[in-house]
Amino acid sequence: MSNRQILQAMSGLMAGMFVAILAGTVVANALPRIIADLGASQSSYTWVVTAELLAMTATVPLWGKLADLFNQKLLLQLSLGLFVVGSLVAGFSQDVVTLIVSRVIQGIGAGGLTALAQIVMAAIIPPRRLGKYAGIFGAVFAVGTVAGPLIGGVLVDTSWLGWRWCFFIGVPFALAGILLLQRTLKLPTVRREVRIDWLGAFLIVTGVCALLIWTSLAGNSFDWASWQTAALVIVGLVLLVAAVFVERRAAEPIIPLDIFRNRTVSLTTLASFFVGIAMFAGTVFLSQYFQISLGKSPTTAGLMSLPLIGGLLVSSTVAGQIISATGKWKIYLIAGGVVMTAGLGLLSTIDADTHFGLLSVYMAFMGIGVGMLMQNLVLAAQNDVPAHELGAATSVLSFFRSLGGTIGTSVLGAILANRVASEMTKGLSEAGMPTAGGGHGSAVPDMTTLPEPVKQIVEHAYGIATGDLFLIATPFAFLGLVAVFFIKEKPLKTTSGMERLAAEEADAVSGAGAAAAVPAPRSPGDADIADTAPGAVGLQKG
């Protein structure tokens, strides 16, 4: 494909990726209004957030396997269609149960978009040229992640729109993506026998969901050390162990376990997990820090995140262009790991009095590091696996990045709540105010209703607690750097995934033909008989 054809095809992919990211972030600032209008509880608030993320994370491996079996363009359009259905149901919801079900449908569609977009890119673009296009996808990912809360805040604050438009706004992008993909993306349909490991898919999805539900609700709905924790962890681990046994014996496993024998895949998967923790922690908790500790509005908080998105946008684009030009990629992974670790370390020093100029520098550092790592980890893995495993390898990386973000957000959120509670109790005691229940609530305080002395204590508590979160996240970023360091750099291939797959199939056919053409080995007795056969004797005499 020419550069123009690739860019045309990518327009549909980018629209799909944008709506997938937007689905998970646009409701962040709208949820208080949504829950109030539907008359729902605090537990429902949590489920509206986690339902979409759980469905997306758990179904990514299944979508990746389907991409190795079915036409990827049709799968992309199916996932966009699911997203449209989920969005419309969510927008017209009259009760919280309907809303949660619609978020699950949205999440299934978003899981397909998250996995398939990068798989299709690898199918049509050679790894040597993939870097510059992957940078564009990294930028779209960053824009959707950071701009989502800003868009949601504006929609809720606009009287003639309201929170329902947080769900409707993605529908035009999804429909445009379906049409653009139909017109611009040309992928061959590979005819092959299809055997889907449904038992393995069920065990993987339910096992992962059990663990994600535990990390999402522990510390809020029940204690970390409780019977609910024990039950969810045991059930999740038992299901995943069973999934391993099933996958080892399945003809078409959802996650081919042999893929982890590839050193590059194993190390990039580990690094992607840590990148997920860093990126989601930065976007989720910085937004809360802006609004509570610095006293900014949702719209202003979204604008204050621009240094983070700017750093990610510039680094992913520039690094991608250089990688495509030079073919060298490991140095940018190492540099990204160093800068991301440094950025998290610098952010661990913030508090309620940190100047925004200094904070902008810290955010830019983290964004630059994540930008150099996120898409180029996928590039390294895709370059080092056979074409028929591109879907599985890509979805595994996407799955673990989402898993890292989900677990990191849940665990760090619980740590934040406990740290805020202790700091508020300490501040109230020093101010001579009553502390009974004052710092131990799990709800986020409404800063507009607090008296000035209490407001200052809350701002200080959230400032200190947010800095501590980044301090906790810094060692995980360093572990990601260590994983990247041991990845072996290999030359980037100059053929696309489709071309590589055709070559692999041709080699398989020629190999089978050569094996059939080679006569079966004969025993010594057979040789003696053949040598004394009449035809053989006559030939020798002639």
Phi, psi and omega in degrees: 000142176284167179301322180295316179296321179296315180295323177296315179295324181291338179299318177291321178296319181293322177298318178295315179297321182296316181290330178296316179288320182299324182301325183273343187248337189290337183272358186304312182271352182264345187301317179305318179292319181298311182296321179294317181294326181270358178064039184261174184263176178295324178295324176295324177305313181296319184288329176297325179285311190279335184301313181294317182292321177297311182297320180294310183296316186289332185264354180303313179298324180295316177299320180298320178291318178300328179294335177277351185247328186238172177297122187290329179295316178295322178295320177299315180293325176295317180294323175295321177297319176298320179297318179298314180299312180299320180294317180294318178296319179296317182295329181261008183300138177249355177212164188287332179296314177300320180297317181294318178298318180295327178292327176296316178298316176302317182295321177298315177297318180295325176298319177296317180295319181298317182281314191288327182301314181286330177294316180295322176302315180294332180289326187255348184236128176297148179306325181296330179262354189287333186304314184290329178281326177297327177299323177295319179294322176299322178294318178298319179299316181294317180298315180297322182291315185274324183281339181304306178300325178295314179297317179299319179297318180295317181297318180292323182283349180267114189299324185273005174248285178092176188292336181297334180286348172298332178266323181291332189296333180279344185297312179300322178295319180294316178296320177297321178298318179299314181293317180296319179297321180297323184274327192249339186261120180243109179234138179287149174267116181272119179275117180205159178292130184251123175227108183264132180277083184293324179295315178298319178298317180297315182294319180295312183296313182291322179295315179295319180298320179300316180289322179291322176298320178299309182292334181284324187258336180297137183091345177243295181280334176205166183287156176298320177263089183206169179293331178295319177299312181300316182296312183293319180293315180297313179299314181299315181292319178299316179296320181289324175296317176298322179298322179299314179297318180293317182295327180293336184252352184285144177291321178233077183294148177295314174241102179297115183294335178298339183295334181280354171288341175284118184300319181296316180297315182298315183287321178291327176297315179297316180294322179297323177301315181288326176297322177300317178300312184295315186289315181292323178298319181295316184284319184288308189277335174293322178299317178293322178298317179299317187282322186265309185284323180262353175071032182264158177283164178304319180295315179296321179299321177296320179292327181290346178277358184301324177300325179293311181292326178296315178298318179294317181298311184293313185292318181294322181289311183294314179299320179298318179296317181293319179298318179295327182282323187256334184082358179263131186228335186295323182301328181282330174293316180295315179299320178297318178297319179295313183291320178297316178298317179296319180297317178294321177298318178293320179294339178290350181266359186283157172209193184291346183254007182293132179291141184295329177299315178293319179298323179297320179297316180298315180296320179298320177301312181295318179298319178298317180296313179296322180298322179285338184267312198305300184281330183286337171296318177296318179301315181298318181290315181297330181287341191245014178238155174299154184299327182285354177248011180300317181298314181295315182296316181294317182291327177297316179295316179297320180299311183288331175293316177294322178297317177299319178295319181293310181294317180299315180297318182293309183292314179294327177296320177294320178296319178300315181299317179293320180293319178298317181300315181292321179292322179291320177298316178298315181294318179295322179295317180294332179273359180074026180257156178295140183247000182298108180074359185291325183247010188249006178286149181270348182282147176285129185290148173273105188295336183286343183259358184270142172293155188305314180299317179291323180300318179295323178295318180295315179301315179296318182298314180291326177297311179296315184295321180294319176300319179297325179298316180292328175296320178292324182285338184300314178300327178293322175297322178295321176298323175298320177297318178299317179299317180296322183301327184270000175289133179273127180284129177236149180302141179286133180291152182254008177244149181284170179299321179295318180293320179295320180295318178297320179293320179297318179293322178295319178296320180296317180294314180294324177295319178294321179294320179294322179295323180289329183283337181284124181295148180295142179297142182254150177283161178305323179297319178299319181298318180297318180297317181297320183291336182258006178293153183303317181298321182292320180296317180297322180294320179296319181293321181294000000 
